[in-house]
Amino acid sequence: MALLLVVLVLALLLGGLGFAVHVLWWIALVVLVLWLLGFLFRAGEGRRWYRW
């Protein structure tokens, strides 16, 4: 019985972790697209758009 509970808890943890990683990949993709758009729109103005 304890082994069944351990397997169930591991399955829930790994399933939740997989979902969280999937969501983080989508967030990273959106941030990358926004960064590239900002880079393209600001590059045409001829001044630096970053502070470093």
N, CA, C and O of each residue as an XYZ file, in Angstrom:
208
protein
N       0.827     -1.197      0.000
C       0.000      0.000      0.000
C       0.872      1.262      0.000
O       0.593      2.214     -0.729
N       1.936      1.260      0.829
C       2.820      2.419      0.891
C       3.535      2.623     -0.439
O       3.745      3.758     -0.866
N       3.907      1.534     -1.091
C       4.577      1.641     -2.386
C       3.636      2.260     -3.430
O       4.069      3.051     -4.267
N       2.384      1.907     -3.377
C       1.403      2.481     -4.287
C       1.245      3.984     -4.059
O       1.131      4.755     -5.012
N       1.239      4.391     -2.795
C       1.146      5.825     -2.490
C       2.388      6.575     -2.960
O       2.281      7.685     -3.479
N       3.556      5.980     -2.782
C       4.799      6.619     -3.235
C       4.782      6.788     -4.749
O       5.149      7.849     -5.256
N       4.365      5.763     -5.471
C       4.290      5.847     -6.936
C       3.276      6.909     -7.358
O       3.525      7.662     -8.299
N       2.150      6.975     -6.678
C       1.134      7.977     -7.000
C       1.651      9.392     -6.757
O       1.437     10.282     -7.581
N       2.323      9.600     -5.643
C       2.882     10.924     -5.338
C       3.952     11.294     -6.352
O       4.000     12.440     -6.800
N       4.810     10.353     -6.726
C       5.833     10.640     -7.738
C       5.195     10.983     -9.089
O       5.656     11.892     -9.781
N       4.151     10.268     -9.459
C       3.478     10.556    -10.721
C       2.863     11.950    -10.696
O       2.934     12.677    -11.688
N       2.266     12.325     -9.582
C       1.678     13.669     -9.481
C       2.746     14.752     -9.531
O       2.569     15.779    -10.187
N       3.854     14.520     -8.835
C       4.937     15.513     -8.834
C       5.538     15.677    -10.220
O       5.743     16.797    -10.687
N       5.821     14.555    -10.876
C       6.435     14.644    -12.204
C       5.464     15.225    -13.221
O       5.882     15.965    -14.112
N       4.189     14.911    -13.111
C       3.189     15.499    -14.006
C       3.072     16.994    -13.800
O       3.001     17.751    -14.768
N       3.052     17.423    -12.558
C       3.001     18.853    -12.259
C       4.251     19.575    -12.707
O       4.188     20.702    -13.199
N       5.387     18.923    -12.537
C       6.653     19.528    -12.964
C       6.691     19.669    -14.474
O       7.151     20.684    -14.997
N       6.210     18.656    -15.175
C       6.176     18.734    -16.638
C       5.284     19.869    -17.114
O       5.630     20.574    -18.063
N       4.148     20.052    -16.471
C       3.248     21.148    -16.830
C       3.904     22.492    -16.559
O       3.787     23.411    -17.370
N       4.598     22.623    -15.420
C       5.252     23.885    -15.076
C       6.360     24.204    -16.075
O       6.515     25.355    -16.484
N       7.124     23.200    -16.467
C       8.193     23.429    -17.447
C       7.591     23.835    -18.788
O       8.144     24.693    -19.477
N       6.476     23.235    -19.162
C       5.804     23.589    -20.412
C       5.356     25.052    -20.378
O       5.538     25.781    -21.353
N       4.779     25.473    -19.274
C       4.335     26.867    -19.140
C       5.535     27.809    -19.175
O       5.463     28.872    -19.791
N       6.632     27.438    -18.527
C       7.824     28.292    -18.537
C       8.408     28.425    -19.941
O       8.907     29.494    -20.292
N       8.358     27.371    -20.748
C       8.831     27.466    -22.131
C       7.991     28.460    -22.923
O       8.534     29.232    -23.713
N       6.658     28.453    -22.723
C       5.802     29.406    -23.433
C       6.086     30.832    -22.987
O       6.094     31.748    -23.810
N       6.319     31.031    -21.689
C       6.640     32.373    -21.185
C       7.972     32.849    -21.764
O       8.107     34.009    -22.152
N       8.956     31.944    -21.818
C      10.257     32.295    -22.390
C      10.120     32.645    -23.864
O      10.791     33.560    -24.343
N       9.274     31.942    -24.585
C       9.070     32.232    -26.004
C       8.430     33.606    -26.201
O       8.820     34.348    -27.103
N       7.457     33.945    -25.369
C       6.810     35.261    -25.458
C       7.805     36.370    -25.142
O       7.826     37.392    -25.828
N       8.627     36.185    -24.116
C       9.630     37.193    -23.763
C      10.648     37.352    -24.884
O      11.063     38.471    -25.186
N      11.052     36.258    -25.500
C      11.998     36.330    -26.609
C      11.411     37.103    -27.786
O      12.104     37.915    -28.398
N      10.150     36.861    -28.105
C       9.507     37.576    -29.212
C       9.419     39.071    -28.893
O       9.696     39.903    -29.757
N       9.037     39.416    -27.667
C       8.968     40.829    -27.289
C      10.335     41.489    -27.345
O      10.453     42.638    -27.771
N      11.372     40.770    -26.918
C      12.724     41.320    -26.951
C      13.168     41.556    -28.388
O      13.758     42.589    -28.702
N      12.880     40.588    -29.263
C      13.265     40.753    -30.664
C      12.509     41.900    -31.321
O      13.090     42.651    -32.105
N      11.216     42.049    -31.013
C      10.452     43.171    -31.566
C      11.007     44.502    -31.079
O      11.136     45.447    -31.857
N      11.332     44.576    -29.803
C      11.936     45.797    -29.276
C      13.267     46.096    -29.926
O      13.581     47.252    -30.210
N      14.052     45.058    -30.162
C      15.344     45.231    -30.820
C      15.163     45.746    -32.246
O      15.884     46.644    -32.681
N      14.209     45.182    -32.967
C      14.014     45.587    -34.354
C      13.450     47.001    -34.458
O      13.886     47.774    -35.312
N      12.488     47.353    -33.605
C      11.889     48.679    -33.681
C      12.847     49.769    -33.213
O      12.849     50.870    -33.765
N      13.653     49.476    -32.211
C      14.577     50.494    -31.702
C      15.832     50.608    -32.550
O      16.475     51.658    -32.546
N      16.199     49.563    -33.273
C      17.424     49.613    -34.081
C      17.291     50.632    -35.212
O      18.291     51.206    -35.642
N      16.091     50.860    -35.690
C      15.898     51.820    -36.774
C      16.056     53.260    -36.339
O      16.237     54.134    -37.187
N      15.995     53.535    -35.067
C      16.095     54.907    -34.592
C      17.539     55.382    -34.471
O      17.788     56.583    -34.368
N      18.486     54.457    -34.482
C      19.890     54.844    -34.474
C      20.470     55.127    -33.107
O      21.639     55.504    -33.028
N      19.739     54.971    -32.041
C      20.314     55.175    -30.721
C      20.264     53.875    -29.937
O      19.517     52.953    -30.266
N      21.071     53.827    -28.904
C      21.120     52.600    -28.112
C      19.838     52.460    -27.289
O      19.391     53.410    -26.646
N      19.255     51.261    -27.320
C      18.028     51.022    -26.568
C      18.274     50.241    -25.285
O      17.353     49.977    -24.512
N      19.546     49.874    -25.072
C      19.876     49.162    -23.836
C      20.766     50.041    -22.978
O      21.403     50.964    -23.486
N      20.816     49.769    -21.700
C      21.551     50.624    -20.768
C      22.982     50.170    -20.537
O      23.797     50.946    -20.040
N      23.305     48.939    -20.884
C      24.651     48.467    -20.606
C      25.478     48.567    -21.824
O      26.658     48.215    -21.800
